[in-house]
Amino acid sequence: MKILGIVGSNARHSYNRLLLEFMKNKVISGHEVELAEIRGIPLFKEKQTPGPAVMELAEKIAAADAVIIACPEYNHSLPAALKSVLEWLSYVAHPFANKPVMLVGASTQPTGTSRGQTHLQTVLSSPGLHALVWHGNEFFLGNAATAFDDQGNIKNPATVKFLGQCFDQFTDFIGRLGQAGKGND
């Protein structure tokens, strides 16, 4: 399975990038994983050409079997940069249509990214995007500034185990989607 991980932050230093890199290297095995950045994508402007960065990301999403979005939380919501990228994608390409999506997130706050992910779920289910967002055990990494060691590994073994369980449940969800699609042939 080909998985695209989207870093939902345009920050140079991002705990969400660290989280996706950790998942790619330590949690997800037996799958092809590529990480994509939203840095460099301009703010959405209706009736304007999106530019090559938007179209490149749309192509990567379309080519993936599934997407994992690592969403930060700013002011109890998803970041403006990520929302703007999703607006571009819903306007010009629609690559998320019926695409399985897992949400994860890391934040320096104790509650992690629970509110940001809730808002992101709503946006991803909108008619222009129509993603198939997996709802199950949600992964919110709080206190991210102290959660990683110097090598970018999550320190707490119980957190790592739970993240692995979340990913396993996501792959089960993808499998059920595939089985449901076969039943309609």
C-alpha positions as CSV (number, residue, x, y, z in Angstrom):
1,M,0.0,0.0,0.0
2,K,1.2,3.5,-0.9
3,I,0.7,6.0,1.9
4,L,1.2,9.8,1.7
5,G,1.9,11.6,5.0
6,I,1.1,15.3,4.8
7,V,2.8,17.6,7.3
8,G,0.0,20.0,8.2
9,S,2.3,22.8,9.2
10,N,4.3,25.3,7.3
11,A,6.7,25.8,10.2
12,R,10.4,25.1,9.7
13,H,10.5,23.1,13.0
14,S,7.4,21.0,13.3
15,Y,6.5,18.3,15.9
16,N,4.0,17.0,13.3
17,R,6.8,16.4,10.9
18,L,8.7,14.6,13.6
19,L,5.6,12.5,14.3
20,L,5.2,11.5,10.6
21,E,8.9,10.7,10.3
22,F,8.7,8.6,13.4
23,M,5.6,6.8,12.0
24,K,7.4,6.2,8.7
25,N,10.5,4.8,10.3
26,K,9.2,3.0,13.4
27,V,5.4,2.3,13.1
28,I,4.5,1.7,9.5
29,S,6.2,-1.4,8.1
30,G,5.5,-3.2,4.8
31,H,4.1,-0.1,3.1
32,E,5.6,2.6,0.9
33,V,5.5,5.9,2.7
34,E,6.2,9.4,1.3
35,L,6.0,12.6,3.2
36,A,4.7,15.8,1.7
37,E,5.1,19.4,2.9
38,I,2.6,22.3,2.6
39,R,5.3,24.9,3.0
40,G,5.6,27.0,-0.1
41,I,2.0,26.7,-1.1
42,P,0.4,30.1,-1.4
43,L,-2.8,31.2,0.3
44,F,-5.9,30.2,-1.5
45,K,-7.3,32.8,-3.9
46,E,-10.5,31.9,-5.8
47,K,-10.4,32.2,-9.6
48,Q,-6.6,32.2,-9.6
49,T,-4.2,29.6,-11.0
50,P,-3.1,27.3,-8.2
51,G,0.5,26.9,-9.2
52,P,2.7,23.8,-9.6
53,A,3.1,23.1,-5.8
54,V,-0.7,22.6,-5.4
55,M,-1.0,20.4,-8.5
56,E,2.0,18.4,-7.4
57,L,0.5,17.7,-4.0
58,A,-2.9,16.9,-5.7
59,E,-1.1,14.3,-7.9
60,K,0.7,12.7,-4.9
61,I,-2.6,12.4,-3.0
62,A,-4.4,10.9,-6.0
63,A,-1.6,8.4,-6.5
64,A,-1.7,7.3,-2.8
65,D,-3.9,4.5,-1.5
66,A,-4.3,6.3,1.8
67,V,-3.3,9.6,3.4
68,I,-2.2,10.4,6.9
69,I,-2.4,14.1,7.9
70,A,-0.4,15.3,10.9
71,C,-2.4,18.3,12.1
72,P,-1.1,20.9,14.6
73,E,-3.6,22.8,16.7
74,Y,-3.5,26.6,16.7
75,N,-6.2,28.5,18.7
76,H,-8.3,25.4,19.1
77,S,-8.4,24.7,15.4
78,L,-6.4,23.5,12.4
79,P,-3.8,25.9,11.1
80,A,-4.7,28.5,8.4
81,A,-2.0,27.2,6.1
82,L,-3.5,23.7,6.1
83,K,-7.0,25.0,5.6
84,S,-5.8,27.1,2.7
85,V,-4.2,24.0,1.1
86,L,-7.4,22.1,1.4
87,E,-9.3,24.9,-0.1
88,W,-7.0,24.8,-3.2
89,L,-7.4,21.0,-3.4
90,S,-11.2,21.2,-3.2
91,Y,-11.3,24.0,-5.8
92,V,-9.0,22.6,-8.5
93,A,-8.4,18.8,-8.3
94,H,-10.6,16.9,-5.7
95,P,-7.8,14.3,-5.0
96,F,-9.3,13.4,-1.5
97,A,-12.6,12.1,-3.0
98,N,-13.3,8.7,-1.4
99,K,-9.6,8.5,-0.2
100,P,-9.1,6.9,3.2
101,V,-7.5,9.4,5.6
102,M,-6.1,9.0,9.1
103,L,-5.6,12.1,11.3
104,V,-2.8,12.4,13.9
105,G,-1.3,15.4,15.6
106,A,1.3,16.7,18.0
107,S,1.0,19.8,20.1
108,T,3.0,21.4,22.9
109,Q,-0.3,21.6,24.9
110,P,-1.3,18.8,27.2
111,T,-4.5,18.1,25.3
112,G,-2.7,17.5,22.0
113,T,-4.6,18.3,18.9
114,S,-8.1,17.1,19.7
115,R,-9.9,20.3,18.7
116,G,-7.8,20.8,15.6
117,Q,-8.5,17.3,14.4
118,T,-12.2,17.7,15.0
119,H,-12.3,20.7,12.8
120,L,-10.2,19.0,10.2
121,Q,-12.6,16.1,10.1
122,T,-15.4,18.5,9.3
123,V,-13.4,20.2,6.5
124,L,-12.4,16.9,5.0
125,S,-16.0,15.7,4.8
126,S,-17.1,18.8,2.9
127,P,-18.5,18.3,-0.7
128,G,-15.3,19.6,-2.4
129,L,-13.1,17.2,-0.5
130,H,-15.3,14.2,0.4
131,A,-12.5,12.2,2.1
132,L,-13.2,9.0,4.0
133,V,-11.8,10.0,7.4
134,W,-11.2,7.1,9.7
135,H,-13.0,7.5,13.1
136,G,-11.6,5.2,15.7
137,N,-8.9,5.6,18.3
138,E,-7.6,9.1,17.7
139,F,-3.9,9.9,18.2
140,F,-3.2,13.3,19.9
141,L,0.3,13.7,21.1
142,G,0.4,16.3,23.8
143,N,3.4,17.9,25.4
144,A,5.3,17.3,22.2
145,A,8.3,19.5,23.2
146,T,9.3,16.7,25.7
147,A,7.7,13.7,24.0
148,F,10.6,13.1,21.5
149,D,14.2,12.2,22.3
150,D,17.2,13.7,20.5
151,Q,16.9,11.1,17.6
152,G,13.2,12.0,17.0
153,N,11.8,8.9,18.7
154,I,8.7,9.1,20.9
155,K,10.0,8.3,24.4
156,N,7.0,6.7,26.0
157,P,6.6,3.0,25.0
158,A,2.9,3.0,25.8
159,T,2.4,6.0,23.4
160,V,4.3,4.2,20.7
161,K,2.2,1.0,21.3
162,F,-1.0,3.0,21.1
163,L,0.1,4.8,17.9
164,G,0.8,1.3,16.4
165,Q,-2.6,0.1,17.4
166,C,-4.2,3.2,15.8
167,F,-2.3,2.6,12.5
168,D,-3.3,-1.1,12.6
169,Q,-7.0,-0.1,13.0
170,F,-6.6,2.3,10.1
171,T,-5.3,-0.4,7.8
172,D,-8.2,-2.6,8.9
173,F,-10.5,0.3,7.9
174,I,-8.9,0.5,4.5
175,G,-9.3,-3.3,4.1
176,R,-13.0,-3.0,5.0
177,L,-13.4,-0.2,2.4
178,G,-11.8,-2.5,-0.2
179,Q,-14.1,-5.3,0.7
180,A,-17.2,-3.1,0.5
181,G,-16.1,-1.9,-3.0
182,K,-15.7,-5.5,-4.2
183,G,-19.3,-6.3,-3.1
184,N,-20.7,-3.7,-5.4
185,D,-19.1,-5.1,-8.6
